[in-house]
């Protein structure tokens, strides 16, 4: 067995398309800037942020988190099924991911409506300005992710992906995991940290 | 253990860490608790990057970039909270 660096490098594989990874990197950079702006603004107006954060329901935040993570699990399991040459099962799992993501959308819209009805809009204070920008941008990414999941479910159902040739599916699933990854940092920052 | 079983196990870990974060957030406000919540977020990010995004066996550059992203942000958030204390 060869253990040369060349052989080891050859064994390392980046799933999905390289273009998707560059896109993910660009998206993560954008969210990193916004998250650090939020953290910086919090350092400058701590009391405002603490008082405004208390107006959010962190159990809703937890439910949002579980919806996204469950969708991520279903998407990852779908990819696993396609790799085992079971595309129809993959399609069902992608539909399950879509259903779970729909739970996130409904919960988030409910939260947005509740906050708007209490006058906690974009201009209420610094916390809510950044809350709406950050979570709103993330929400748009979730909607795009759901479109991708639905499109991939259709392609799986038509057996368009092969067990050994499914980099398109990998790329779409990676996009969803990127949305999850961003939320993993957004959730404590916006809902939990006092 | 099959790949699917690993994924389900990771999801369980992610769900439990999320629940623990909320419990920690509800139990008070201190730098130590904040550090614990951020540590839980880092473990969650690590699980997503390594298992869900399958970067465990990816080229080191991409794996490093994706693992560095949550680490840098958690450090930035913690520093900003330290500034408040």
Interface residues (C-beta under 8 A of the other chain):
Chain A: X9 X11 X12 X13 X14 X15 X21 X25 X28 X32 X35 X36 X39 X40 X42 X43 X46 X50 X58 X59 X61 X62 X65 X66 X69 X70 X72 X73 X76 X77 X80 X174 X177 X178 X180 X181 X184 X185 X187 X188 X189 X191 X192 X193 X194
Chain B: X3 X4 X7 X8 X10 X11 X14 X15 X18 X19 X21 X22 X24 X25 X26 X28 X29 X33 X34 X37 X38 X40 X41 X44 X45 X48 X49 X51 X52 X53 X54 X55 X57 X58 X59 X60 X62 X65 X66 X69 X70 X72 X73 X74 X76 X77 X79 X80 X81 X83 X84
